[in-house]
Every structure is written in C-alpha cells, then in structure tokens.
Amino acid sequence: MDEILKQFPYLTENQIQQFEKLESLYHDWNAKINVISRKDIDELYTKHVLHSLAIAKIQSFEEGSSVLDVGTGGGFPGIPLAILFPETNFYLIDVIAKKIKVVQAVIDALELKNVKAEQMRAENVKEEFDFIVSRAVTNMPDFVSWIKNKIKKHSNHKLKNGILYLKGGDLTEELAAFPNAVQYNISDFFKDEFFETKKVVHLPLKYKA
Ligand SMILES: C[S@@+](CC[C@H](N)C(=O)[O-])C[C@H]1O[C@@H](n2cnc3c(N)ncnc32)[C@H](O)[C@@H]1O
C-alpha cells in the first residue's frame, strides 16, 4: 500500500480508503471462491494492485472515456484502474460467472459508480471502447482477433487509443505480427523483484473502418 501512495501521491482520501479496503475484501472472498492464487493473496498490493496500476504509468484515461477489461478474473487490472480513474467508465468481463460474482461484490462494497461487470465472452462484446486493457488472458494474436473491432472509430480521447496488455517474459514471437506494438518494462517504474520480467504492451489500433 505504501508503494501505491508513493507512486500516486494525488489520491483523495476516498480513493485511499478504497485501495485499503481491497485487502480484507479479497481475503474474505478468496476464502470462499478462489479468484487469486493462494501464494499471491498475501502480496495483493504488489502482485495485483500495483501491477494493474502499471497501465496508468503509460496511459492516463480521461474523464468520460471508456475502458473494457477482458478476462478480468477477480477484477485485475480493471478494479485498481477504476479506483484511480473515477471519471472513466470501466466494463469488466469474464466468461466465468463466479469470478464476476466476486468482482460485483467488490464494486458494491467500494461503491464504485464507474464500473459495470458482466459474465461475457470477449468475442461476444457488442459495444466499442476507447481502450481495452487486460492481463494474462491469451496470446496477443488471439487476443487481437477477439477485440480488434471493439475500438471506437471516433474516440474522444486525445491520446492514441488501443490495447494495453500486461504480460511477462519474452514477447518477441507473439508480437512479431504487430510492428507498432511498444513494450514498457514495469521495473522502470516500480522497484520490486516481481516486476523484473513484467511488461505493459501498448498496441495502438487503427480505427474500425
Ligand atoms: C489467468 S486469468 C487472469 C485474470 C485476471 N486478468 C488477472 O490477471 O488476475 C484469465 C481469465 O481470462 C478469462 N477468459 C479466458 N478466455 C476468455 C474470453 N474469451 N472472454 C472473456 N474472458 C476470458 C478466464 O475465465 C480467466 O478468468
């Protein structure tokens, strides 16, 4: 939690309280439904919350913009980003209903008004968004094939819209087909051994024709 306060010094009291509440919420839910691996739950703030917030080091989401989190699992990266950007609309989806049940409970407990969660397969999403975020769902070629038509044609965002994907390891092969993809090392922002091999991939997408 200290690292979050250090990295994001302009949080309001309400946002700080929301981040603080995550610990007990996820501990309680994880005892009932396994949404976070047992070995990671004690390092929730580093391995899940701060990791999710690495996206904010690359991209600031403006008021009124829309963000889809594909395969959100227990709510990552969508929930930490929704706390950080309360004026941005987040839509969190996962194919597994029990994961969405946990995400909805977290949304309700934190009174997050800017988040909607739904059981949904990525391929079946109908709406279009300014940004798509995700962590550890599938390889980049499959991921792009699922969501490439879901980026808004007329984004109201001044910055480049597209995909922000959290992944680890060597991505050279997966990204071969995407010459415009940019990889950012999370260890350049956050000093923790855990982030050594972790990256944010920014893939700006062409507007839907
Ligand atoms: C490894 S988990 C990652 C969960 C979360 N993003 C995180 O990093 O903690 C992958 C998640 O993607 C979901 N998933 C897989 N294929 C999907 C699809 N086609 N549409 C939506 N969700 C999908 C799975 O149900 C699972 O919850």
The ligand as a MOL file (V3000), in Angstrom:
LIG
                    3D

  0  0  0     0  0            999 V3000
M  V30 BEGIN CTAB
M  V30 COUNTS 27 29 0 0 0
M  V30 BEGIN ATOM
M  V30 1 C -5.2160 -16.1490 -15.9860 0
M  V30 2 S -6.7830 -15.4370 -15.7070 0 CHG=1
M  V30 3 C -6.3580 -13.7190 -15.4900 0
M  V30 4 C -7.3910 -12.9830 -14.7090 0
M  V30 5 C -7.0660 -11.5040 -14.4600 0
M  V30 6 N -6.9640 -10.7610 -15.7080 0
M  V30 7 C -5.7810 -11.3500 -13.6660 0
M  V30 8 O -4.7610 -11.0090 -14.2520 0
M  V30 9 O -5.8000 -11.5920 -12.4410 0 CHG=-1
M  V30 10 C -7.5430 -15.4140 -17.3220 0
M  V30 11 C -9.0180 -15.0740 -17.2660 0
M  V30 12 O -9.4810 -14.8710 -18.6030 0
M  V30 13 C -10.7970 -15.4020 -18.6990 0
M  V30 14 N -11.0580 -15.6660 -20.1210 0
M  V30 15 C -10.4520 -16.5870 -20.9050 0
M  V30 16 N -10.9310 -16.5250 -22.1650 0
M  V30 17 C -11.8710 -15.5400 -22.1790 0
M  V30 18 C -12.7300 -14.9920 -23.1840 0
M  V30 19 N -12.7400 -15.4670 -24.4250 0
M  V30 20 N -13.5530 -13.9660 -22.8480 0
M  V30 21 C -13.5740 -13.4990 -21.5780 0
M  V30 22 N -12.7940 -13.9810 -20.5860 0
M  V30 23 C -11.9540 -14.9810 -20.8760 0
M  V30 24 C -10.7460 -16.6370 -17.8010 0
M  V30 25 O -12.0290 -17.0440 -17.3840 0
M  V30 26 C -9.8690 -16.1600 -16.6520 0
M  V30 27 O -10.6330 -15.6150 -15.5970 0
M  V30 END ATOM
M  V30 BEGIN BOND
M  V30 1 1 1 2
M  V30 2 1 2 3
M  V30 3 1 2 10
M  V30 4 1 3 4
M  V30 5 1 4 5
M  V30 6 1 5 6
M  V30 7 1 5 7
M  V30 8 2 7 8
M  V30 9 1 7 9
M  V30 10 1 10 11
M  V30 11 1 11 12
M  V30 12 1 11 26
M  V30 13 1 12 13
M  V30 14 1 13 14
M  V30 15 1 13 24
M  V30 16 1 14 15
M  V30 17 1 14 23
M  V30 18 2 15 16
M  V30 19 1 16 17
M  V30 20 1 17 18
M  V30 21 2 17 23
M  V30 22 1 18 19
M  V30 23 2 18 20
M  V30 24 1 20 21
M  V30 25 2 21 22
M  V30 26 1 22 23
M  V30 27 1 24 25
M  V30 28 1 24 26
M  V30 29 1 26 27
M  V30 END BOND
M  V30 END CTAB
M  END
